[in-house]
Amino acid sequence: MSANQGNENGGQDNSTQGASTKQLHKEYRERIISTYRPLHRELYQMTPGSFFVPSFLNAISENTEEGFRNIISEPSPGVLTFDMLQPQFCKMLVDEAENFENWVRETRTRILRPNTMNAYGSVLDDFGMERMLDKLMKDYILPMSTIFFPEVGGATLDYHHGYVVEYGTNRDDHLDFHVDDSEVTLNVCLGELFTGGEMFFRGVRCDKHLDSESESGEIYNYSQVPGRAVLHCGYHRHGALSTTSGHRANMLLWCRSSVFRDMRKYERNASSWCHVCQKEKEEKQRRFAVQRTSSQTDSSSPCFSQTDSCSP
């Protein structure tokens, strides 16, 4: 199975765009925001008590590994799940996304879809939610990613790409095997009523080993639950099975680190986070240790000589 690289539509992420491309994207957003009328304006400013469940807020307030582990389940290495969003918030966000889609159809506005893999869905940043989502990343995701994903820039997240995707009849059916254009990804199911749509995970890989085989301990399928979040490394290979009935919507936040991306340009290997690189490094270390031990044994032998032979 070959893994795709899921990329943001409109080209590269903001950190690598040219000045002219950034300006065009800025003007594109300004045109939408100046015309689109939000359905639920309360979504556009962070209101923790209305957005999040109490257990999540308590863990954020405590801000310790123990506090986070009290609410987190880790059913597979690197796949963290926890209750996060209030049911009312989920419903309002789905309604807002549908209201935006209705506006797009009525005004015949051409918009950028969230990424190169989803034909349906909308970029939340593009119609006014950028500041709210930036606060979500910095105040609520960063404390967790600092603890659980430091090896991939989890402590230095500084920009994001936020969007809603939809699956079901007359929408996307499934999501192909891929990795995200992020260091850390937050994925929260918003509902509504649906069957199928399980996420599948197949291990963390760097670009070099993207299509390598999965080991048994890396294979995991996750059944999505409305309001419950999944937090994982963006380089964790994954996808979603077909949504066989109903309508499923998810909110995603691709969290990115400029520092980590700069470091990767000079990184010789990814042994601190890529499972295959780690195994290759361990194998090299093992071979070196064996050779060193063998050399030391030969040099300490009582019959060792320059001719490497023993006299009778």
Stockholm file with secondary structure:
# STOCKHOLM 1.0

chainA/1-312         MSANQGNENGGQDNSTQGASTKQLHKEYRERIISTYRPLHRELYQMTPGSFFVPSFLNAISENTEEGFRNIISEPSPGVLTFDMLQPQFCKMLVDEAENFENWVRETRTRILRPNTMNAYGSVLDDFGMERMLDKLMKDYILPMSTIFFPEVGGATLDYHHGYVVEYGTNRDDHLDFHVDDSEVTLNVCLGELFTGGEMFFRGVRCDKHLDSESESGEIYNYSQVPGRAVLHCGYHRHGALSTTSGHRANMLLWCRSSVFRDMRKYERNASSWCHVCQKEKEEKQRRFAVQRTSSQTDSSSPCFSQTDSCSP
#=GR chainA/1-312 SS CCCEECCBTTSSCTTTCCHHHHHHHHHHHHHHHHHCCCSCGGGGSCCHHHHBCHHHHHHHHHCSHHHHHTTCEEEETTEEEEECBCHHHHHHHHHHHHHHHHHHHHHTCCCCCSBSSCSSCEEGGGGTTHHHHHHHIIIIIHHHHHHHCGGGTTTCCCEEEEEEEEEETTSBCCEEEEECSSSEEEEEEEECSEEECCEEEEEECCGGGTTCCCCGGGCEEECCCTTEEEEEETTEEEEECCEEEEEEEEEEEEEECHHHHHHHTTCSCCTTTCHHHHHHHHHHHHHHHHHHHHHHHHHTCTTCCTTCCCCC
#=GC SS_cons         CCCEECCBTTSSCTTTCCHHHHHHHHHHHHHHHHHCCCSCGGGGSCCHHHHBCHHHHHHHHHCSHHHHHTTCEEEETTEEEEECBCHHHHHHHHHHHHHHHHHHHHHTCCCCCSBSSCSSCEEGGGGTTHHHHHHHIIIIIHHHHHHHCGGGTTTCCCEEEEEEEEEETTSBCCEEEEECSSSEEEEEEEECSEEECCEEEEEECCGGGTTCCCCGGGCEEECCCTTEEEEEETTEEEEECCEEEEEEEEEEEEEECHHHHHHHTTCSCCTTTCHHHHHHHHHHHHHHHHHHHHHHHHHTCTTCCTTCCCCC
//
